[in-house]
Amino acid sequence: MPVVFVIYEFRFFFYSNEGDPREPVHIHVRRDRSVAKFWLKTGGTGCRFLRLFSGLT
């Protein structure tokens, strides 16, 4: 499972071949024994907000 990044003790990762049928795009987050899954989908968020949110401005 490739780790995308780590923030504090939280590891964000994905599985390259998960589910049949395939699930919508999502990312897993783990801290110690706790795990969460977040689905990534666009909701009409503008580019300006995404740049601000990601700290790229």
DSSP file (Angstrom, degrees, kcal/mol; ACC not computed):
  #  RESIDUE AA STRUCTURE BP1 BP2  ACC     N-H-->O    O-->H-N    N-H-->O    O-->H-N    TCO  KAPPA ALPHA  PHI   PSI    X-CA   Y-CA   Z-CA
    1    1 A M              0   0    0      0, 0.0     2,-0.3     0, 0.0    14,-0.2   0.000 360.0 360.0 360.0 112.0    0.0    0.0    0.0
    2    2 A P        -     0   0    0      0, 0.0    12,-1.5     0, 0.0     2,-0.5  -0.482 360.0-136.9 -69.0 128.7    1.7    3.2   -1.2
    3    3 A V  E     -A   13   0A   0     -2,-0.3    10,-0.3    10,-0.2     3,-0.1  -0.773  14.0-167.3 -86.0 124.5    1.7    6.0    1.5
    4    4 A V  E     -     0   0A   0      8,-2.9     2,-0.3    -2,-0.5     9,-0.2   0.932  63.5 -33.9 -78.7 -48.7    0.9    9.3   -0.2
    5    5 A F  E     -A   12   0A   0      7,-1.1     7,-2.8     2,-0.0     2,-0.4  -0.977  51.1-127.2-164.3 168.7    1.9   11.5    2.8
    6    6 A V  E     -A   11   0A   0     -2,-0.3     2,-0.5     5,-0.2     5,-0.2  -0.993  15.2-173.3-127.5 129.9    2.1   11.6    6.6
    7    7 A I  E >   -A   10   0A   0      3,-2.4     3,-2.9    -2,-0.4     2,-0.2  -0.983  68.4 -47.4-124.5 118.8    0.7   14.5    8.7
    8    8 A Y  T 3  S-     0   0    0     -2,-0.5     0, 0.0     1,-0.3     0, 0.0  -0.419 125.1 -24.4  52.7-120.8    1.5   14.2   12.4
    9    9 A E  T 3  S+     0   0    0     -2,-0.2     2,-0.5    -3,-0.1    23,-0.4   0.369 115.8 106.5 -98.5   6.5    0.7   10.5   13.2
   10   10 A F  E <   -A    7   0A   0     -3,-2.9    -3,-2.4    21,-0.1     2,-0.5  -0.749  53.2-160.2 -92.4 125.5   -1.8   10.2   10.3
   11   11 A R  E     -AB   6  30A   0     19,-2.7    19,-2.3    -2,-0.5     2,-0.5  -0.913   3.7-156.4-103.9 127.0   -0.7    8.1    7.3
   12   12 A F  E     +AB   5  29A   0     -7,-2.8    -8,-2.9    -2,-0.5    -7,-1.1  -0.904  30.7 149.4-102.9 124.9   -2.7    8.7    4.0
   13   13 A F  E     -AB   3  28A   0     15,-2.6    15,-3.1    -2,-0.5     2,-0.3  -0.922  29.5-151.0-150.0 170.3   -2.5    5.8    1.7
   14   14 A F        -     0   0    0    -12,-1.5     2,-0.5    -2,-0.3    13,-0.1  -0.953  19.6-123.7-142.1 161.8   -4.3    3.8   -1.0
   15   15 A Y        -     0   0    0     -2,-0.3     3,-0.4   -14,-0.2    -2,-0.0  -0.923  16.2-146.6-104.9 133.6   -4.5    0.3   -2.4
   16   16 A S  S    S+     0   0    0     -2,-0.5     2,-0.3     1,-0.3    -1,-0.1   0.731  92.8  31.0 -75.8 -20.7   -3.7    0.0   -6.1
   17   17 A N  S    S+     0   0    0     -3,-0.0     2,-0.5     5,-0.0    -1,-0.3  -0.698  81.5 155.3-138.4  83.0   -6.1   -2.9   -6.7
   18   18 A E      > -     0   0    0     -3,-0.4     5,-0.8    -2,-0.3    -3,-0.0  -0.940  43.1  -6.6-122.5 125.0   -9.0   -2.7   -4.3
   19   19 A G  T   5 -     0   0    0     -2,-0.5     3,-0.1     3,-0.2    -1,-0.1   0.366  64.8-101.9  84.2 148.4  -12.5   -4.1   -4.7
   20   20 A D  T   5S+     0   0    0      1,-0.4     2,-0.2     2,-0.1    -1,-0.1  -0.815 115.7  32.2-147.4 105.9  -14.5   -5.8   -7.4
   21   21 A P  T   5S-     0   0    0      0, 0.0    -1,-0.4     0, 0.0     0, 0.0   0.477 117.9-107.0 -73.0 162.5  -16.3   -4.0   -8.7
   22   22 A R  T   5 -     0   0    0     -2,-0.2    -3,-0.2    -3,-0.1    -2,-0.1  -0.279  29.4-130.8 -61.7 140.6  -14.0   -1.0   -8.2
   23   23 A E      < -     0   0    0     -5,-0.8     3,-0.1     1,-0.1    -5,-0.1  -0.492  35.4 -87.4 -82.7 160.0  -15.0    1.6   -5.6
   24   24 A P        -     0   0    0      0, 0.0    -1,-0.1     0, 0.0    17,-0.1  -0.254  68.1 -68.9 -59.6 160.4  -15.1    5.3   -6.4
   25   25 A V  S    S+     0   0    0     15,-0.2    15,-2.6    14,-0.1     2,-0.3  -0.272  73.8 153.2 -57.1 131.1  -11.7    7.0   -5.9
   26   26 A H  E     - C   0  39A   0     13,-0.3     2,-0.4    -3,-0.1    13,-0.3  -0.953  34.0-136.8-153.1 168.7  -10.9    7.2   -2.2
   27   27 A I  E     - C   0  38A   0     11,-2.6    11,-2.8    -2,-0.3     2,-0.3  -0.982  15.3-135.6-133.7 145.9   -8.0    7.4    0.3
   28   28 A H  E     -BC  13  37A   0    -15,-3.1   -15,-2.6    -2,-0.4     2,-0.4  -0.755  13.3-160.9 -99.2 147.0   -7.4    5.6    3.6
   29   29 A V  E     -BC  12  36A   0      7,-2.7     7,-2.5    -2,-0.3     2,-0.4  -0.998   9.9-173.7-129.3 130.3   -6.1    7.3    6.7
   30   30 A R  E     +BC  11  35A   0    -19,-2.3   -19,-2.7    -2,-0.4     2,-0.3  -0.972  15.2 172.9-128.7 139.8   -4.6    5.4    9.6
   31   31 A R  E >  S- C   0  34A   0      3,-2.4     3,-2.4    -2,-0.4     2,-0.2  -0.923  71.8 -48.8-141.5 117.2   -3.4    6.4   13.0
   32   32 A D  T 3  S-     0   0    0    -23,-0.4     0, 0.0    -2,-0.3     0, 0.0  -0.410 124.4 -21.4  54.3-119.4   -2.3    3.6   15.3
   33   33 A R  T 3  S+     0   0    0     -2,-0.2     2,-0.3    -3,-0.1    -1,-0.3   0.499 116.9 100.3 -96.1  -4.6   -5.2    1.1   15.1
   34   34 A S  E <   -C   31   0A   0     -3,-2.4    -3,-2.4     2,-0.0     2,-0.4  -0.644  50.1-175.9 -86.4 137.9   -7.8    3.5   13.8
   35   35 A V  E     -C   30   0A   0     -2,-0.3     2,-0.3    -5,-0.2    -5,-0.2  -0.991   6.4-179.6-134.7 141.0   -8.6    3.6   10.1
   36   36 A A  E     -C   29   0A   0     -7,-2.5    -7,-2.7    -2,-0.4     2,-0.4  -0.940  14.4-147.9-133.7 158.5  -10.9    5.9    8.0
   37   37 A K  E     -C   28   0A   0     -2,-0.3     2,-0.5    -9,-0.2    -9,-0.2  -0.997  10.1-167.2-130.2 130.2  -11.8    6.0    4.4
   38   38 A F  E     -C   27   0A   0    -11,-2.8   -11,-2.6    -2,-0.4     2,-0.4  -0.969  15.0-139.6-119.7 128.7  -12.6    9.2    2.5
   39   39 A W  E     -C   26   0A   0     -2,-0.5     2,-0.7   -13,-0.3   -13,-0.3  -0.719  15.9-143.1 -86.4 134.8  -14.1    9.3   -1.0
   40   40 A L        +     0   0    0    -15,-2.6     2,-0.3    -2,-0.4   -15,-0.2  -0.870  36.1 146.6-102.3 115.8  -12.7   11.9   -3.3
   41   41 A K        -     0   0    0     -2,-0.7     2,-0.2   -17,-0.1    -2,-0.0  -0.997  46.7-109.0-147.4 150.5  -15.1   13.5   -5.6
   42   42 A T        -     0   0    0     -2,-0.3    -2,-0.0     1,-0.1     0, 0.0  -0.521  24.6-178.3 -78.6 145.3  -15.6   16.9   -7.1
   43   43 A G        -     0   0    0     -2,-0.2    -1,-0.1     2,-0.0    -2,-0.0  -0.016  66.4 -79.3-131.3  29.4  -18.4   19.0   -5.8
   44   44 A G  S    S+     0   0    0      1,-0.3     2,-0.2     2,-0.0    -2,-0.1   0.662  74.3 164.3  82.2  16.1  -18.1   22.1   -8.0
   45   45 A T        -     0   0    0      1,-0.1    -1,-0.3     2,-0.1     2,-0.0  -0.496  35.9-121.2 -69.5 133.2  -15.3   23.5   -5.9
   46   46 A G     >  -     0   0    0     -2,-0.2     4,-2.0     1,-0.1     5,-0.1  -0.293  14.1-115.7 -75.6 159.6  -13.4   26.3   -7.8
   47   47 A C  H  > S+     0   0    0      1,-0.2     4,-2.5     2,-0.2     5,-0.2   0.856 113.5  58.5 -61.7 -37.2   -9.8   26.2   -8.6
   48   48 A R  H  > S+     0   0    0      1,-0.2     4,-2.3     2,-0.2    -1,-0.2   0.935 107.3  46.2 -61.3 -45.7   -9.1   29.3   -6.4
   49   49 A F  H  > S+     0   0    0      1,-0.2     4,-3.1     2,-0.2    -1,-0.2   0.915 111.4  52.1 -62.2 -43.0  -10.4   27.5   -3.4
   50   50 A L  H  X S+     0   0    0     -4,-2.0     4,-2.3     1,-0.2     6,-0.2   0.895 109.5  49.5 -62.7 -39.5   -8.4   24.4   -4.1
   51   51 A R  H  X>S+     0   0    0     -4,-2.5     5,-2.1     2,-0.2     4,-0.7   0.924 114.1  45.4 -64.3 -43.8   -5.2   26.4   -4.5
   52   52 A L  H ><5S+     0   0    0     -4,-2.3     3,-0.7     1,-0.2    -2,-0.2   0.924 113.6  49.9 -63.7 -43.9   -5.9   28.1   -1.1
   53   53 A F  H 3<5S+     0   0    0     -4,-3.1    -1,-0.2     1,-0.2    -2,-0.2   0.878 113.3  45.0 -62.9 -39.3   -6.8   24.9    0.5
   54   54 A S  H 3<5S-     0   0    0     -4,-2.3    -1,-0.2    -5,-0.2    -2,-0.2   0.525 110.3-120.3 -86.2  -4.7   -3.7   23.1   -0.7
   55   55 A G  T <<5S+     0   0    0     -3,-0.7    -3,-0.2    -4,-0.7    -4,-0.1   0.747  73.5 128.7  76.6  23.2   -1.4   26.0    0.2
   56   56 A L      <       0   0    0     -5,-2.1    -4,-0.2    -6,-0.2    -5,-0.1   0.354 360.0 360.0 -94.3   6.1   -0.2   26.6   -3.4
   57   57 A T              0   0    0     -6,-0.6    -1,-0.2    -5,-0.1    -5,-0.1   0.479 360.0 360.0 -89.4 360.0   -0.9   30.3   -3.6
